[in-house]
Amino acid sequence: MAYKDRDTDTSITAWPDYRAVDVLIAVRPPDRRLYLAKPATKLVNAWLAGVPAILGEEFAYRELRRSPLDYIEVASIDDARRAVRRLRDEPILYQAMVDNGRRRAREFTITSITEHWRKLLFDILPALEGDPIFRRRRRLSLPARRAVGRLEQLLGRRRSR
């Protein structure tokens, strides 16, 4: 493992505190599965903090990406260095990424997330109840299957498949 014996003194680290951060760099060792179970928390936190993000090749980040201003994707330390220099040398790009991140952060407020869940649970999923594809959960993506299972639990019953 690339980071096996590295120590971090967590007593002096405040991981969620981005107030003194100019750019977020988060790159894990390469993995063919693109860390499918990891959420995009670092990207969302960067947007909420108003800092550009330089991130590794991960599925969750790519799922949220809508434009090159969302984050800079890198695959190596050299790529990350080039990205940092680019942000340093191009203040207009830096500011555009900050502005874009602040806009994207609005999608992840408590109110916004609550509204997304409300729509999913009370509008979208109930409307699909009679749909044969909805009933055959195996054909849905893993997140959709999980959502259907949770909805069934909330409704207090299991539907026949």
C-alpha angles and dihedrals in degrees: 000000000000096000100031101122100030116118128207121198097225092183089077096037125091100185098185095045108095097165094111096037123110097184136003118230116188118165125156125199112280116279126177091218092059091227094286095185097050118099124225092248095133092054094047091046090052090052091047090049094047097240129127116249129223106194142177127245102285131152097228093054092048091050091058096042115112101157142008087259092067092075143321113253118215135180102193145024089259090054090051092050091050090049092051091049090048092053090047093049097041108053091171090059091045092053092044089055091048092050092046091049092052089053092047091047089067088071090062104051118120090251093050095047091046089053092050091052092045091053093046096047101038106026114022104035097042089050089056095050095106095040111112092217090054090052092052096064094177089077093055125088117264094257090049092049090051091049091050091050092050091048090052090051090050091050089050098235142081118232121220114256 
